[in-house]
Amino acid sequence: MVFWYNIESGEVEADEVKSKGENLMGPYDTEAEARDALATAAEKTEKWDEEDKAWEEKGWGSAADDGSC
């Protein structure tokens, strides 16, 4: 069974009864993982922001900076 986190309602939903639409995060293997979806996303975003900052501090910039996109 898989689970989804509904960002609009703040509820965890099982796959069989999940809402339709863009307000779902997942799928997650466990109900606990789905319940922690926002915290997990925040942690990943913080990590990626730190990696981006380190990348830019090394002078490598982003692909968008060099006009290649």
BAGUSE-809634 format. One line per 10 residues: number of its first residue (from 1); for each residue x, y, z of N, C-alpha, C. Coordinates in nm, 2 decimals, padded with zeros to 4 digits. Layout:
// residues N
NUM) X/Y/Z/X/Y/Z/X/Y/Z | ...
This chain:
// residues 69
1) 00.08/-00.12/00.00/00.00/00.00/00.00/00.09/00.12/00.00 | 00.05/00.23/-00.07/00.12/00.35/-00.07/00.03/00.46/-00.01 | 00.09/00.57/00.03/00.02/00.68/00.10/00.07/00.81/00.03 | -00.02/00.91/00.05/00.00/01.04/00.00/-00.03/01.14/00.11 | 00.03/01.26/00.10/00.01/01.37/00.19/-00.07/01.48/00.11 | -00.18/01.51/00.16/-00.26/01.62/00.10/-00.23/01.75/00.16 | -00.16/01.84/00.09/-00.12/01.97/00.14/-00.23/02.06/00.17 | -00.34/02.04/00.11/-00.46/02.13/00.13/-00.53/02.09/00.26 | -00.55/01.97/00.29/-00.62/01.92/00.41/-00.53/01.89/00.52 | -00.40/01.86/00.49/-00.31/01.82/00.60/-00.32/01.68/00.64
11) -00.40/01.60/00.56/-00.43/01.46/00.59/-00.34/01.37/00.51 | -00.32/01.25/00.57/-00.25/01.14/00.49/-00.37/01.06/00.43 | -00.35/01.02/00.30/-00.45/00.95/00.23/-00.39/00.82/00.17 | -00.46/00.71/00.19/-00.42/00.58/00.13/-00.44/00.59/-00.03 | -00.37/00.52/-00.10/-00.38/00.52/-00.25/-00.52/00.50/-00.30 | -00.59/00.40/-00.24/-00.72/00.36/-00.29/-00.82/00.48/-00.28 | -00.80/00.57/-00.18/-00.90/00.68/-00.16/-00.84/00.81/-00.17 | -00.73/00.82/-00.24/-00.66/00.95/-00.25/-00.74/01.05/-00.33 | -00.72/01.18/-00.30/-00.78/01.29/-00.37/-00.72/01.30/-00.51 | -00.79/01.36/-00.60/-00.74/01.39/-00.73/-00.69/01.53/-00.73
21) -00.59/01.56/-00.81/-00.54/01.70/-00.82/-00.40/01.72/-00.78 | -00.36/01.84/-00.78/-00.22/01.88/-00.76/-00.18/01.90/-00.61 | -00.27/01.87/-00.52/-00.24/01.90/-00.38/-00.18/01.78/-00.31 | -00.13/01.69/-00.38/-00.08/01.56/-00.31/00.08/01.56/-00.33 | 00.14/01.51/-00.22/00.28/01.48/-00.22/00.29/01.33/-00.20 | 00.38/01.27/-00.28/00.40/01.13/-00.26/00.42/01.06/-00.40 | 00.42/00.94/-00.40/00.38/00.84/-00.30/00.48/00.81/-00.20 | 00.44/00.76/-00.09/00.53/00.72/00.02/00.49/00.58/00.06 | 00.59/00.51/00.10/00.58/00.37/00.14/00.50/00.34/00.27 | 00.51/00.44/00.36/00.45/00.43/00.49/00.36/00.55/00.52
31) 00.27/00.53/00.61/00.19/00.64/00.66/00.27/00.75/00.73 | 00.37/00.70/00.80/00.46/00.79/00.88/00.54/00.88/00.78 | 00.59/00.82/00.67/00.66/00.90/00.57/00.57/01.00/00.51 | 00.45/00.97/00.48/00.36/01.07/00.42/00.33/01.18/00.52 | 00.31/01.14/00.65/00.28/01.24/00.75/00.40/01.34/00.77 | 00.52/01.30/00.74/00.64/01.38/00.75/00.68/01.45/00.62 | 00.59/01.44/00.52/00.62/01.49/00.39/00.67/01.64/00.39 | 00.61/01.73/00.46/00.65/01.87/00.46/00.79/01.89/00.52 | 00.81/01.82/00.63/00.94/01.83/00.70/01.05/01.77/00.61 | 01.02/01.66/00.55/01.12/01.60/00.46/01.15/01.69/00.34
41) 01.05/01.75/00.28/01.07/01.84/00.17/01.15/01.96/00.22 | 01.12/02.01/00.33/01.20/02.13/00.39/01.35/02.09/00.41 | 01.37/01.97/00.46/01.51/01.93/00.48/01.58/01.91/00.35 | 01.52/01.85/00.25/01.58/01.84/00.12/01.61/01.97/00.05 | 01.51/02.06/00.06/01.53/02.20/00.01/01.65/02.27/00.07 | 01.66/02.26/00.20/01.77/02.32/00.27/01.91/02.26/00.22 | 01.91/02.13/00.21/02.03/02.06/00.17/02.07/02.11/00.03 | 01.97/02.11/-00.06/02.00/02.15/-00.20/02.04/02.30/-00.21 | 01.98/02.39/-00.13/02.02/02.53/-00.12/02.17/02.54/-00.08 | 02.21/02.46/00.02/02.35/02.46/00.07/02.44/02.41/-00.04
51) 02.40/02.31/-00.11/02.48/02.26/-00.22/02.49/02.36/-00.34 | 02.38/02.43/-00.37/02.39/02.53/-00.47/02.48/02.64/-00.43 | 02.47/02.68/-00.30/02.56/02.79/-00.26/02.71/02.75/-00.27 | 02.74/02.63/-00.23/02.88/02.58/-00.23/02.92/02.58/-00.38 | 02.83/02.53/-00.47/02.86/02.53/-00.61/02.90/02.66/-00.67 | 02.81/02.76/-00.63/02.83/02.90/-00.68/02.96/02.96/-00.62 | 02.99/02.93/-00.49/03.11/02.99/-00.43/03.23/02.94/-00.49 | 03.23/02.82/-00.56/03.34/02.76/-00.63/03.35/02.83/-00.77 | 03.26/02.91/-00.80/03.27/02.98/-00.93/03.21/02.91/-01.04 | 03.14/02.80/-01.01/03.08/02.72/-01.12/02.95/02.77/-01.17
61) 02.88/02.85/-01.08/02.75/02.90/-01.12/02.65/02.80/-01.16 | 02.54/02.85/-01.23/02.44/02.75/-01.27/02.43/02.76/-01.43 | 02.37/02.66/-01.48/02.36/02.66/-01.63/02.28/02.78/-01.68 | 02.19/02.83/-01.60/02.11/02.95/-01.64/02.20/03.07/-01.65 | 02.31/03.08/-01.57/02.40/03.19/-01.56/02.48/03.21/-01.69 | 02.51/03.09/-01.76/02.60/03.10/-01.87/02.53/03.12/-02.00 | 02.40/03.13/-02.00/02.32/03.15/-02.12/02.30/03.02/-02.20 | 02.34/02.90/-02.15/02.33/02.78/-02.22/02.19/02.72/-02.22 | 02.10/02.78/-02.14/01.96/02.73/-02.13/01.87/02.81/-02.22
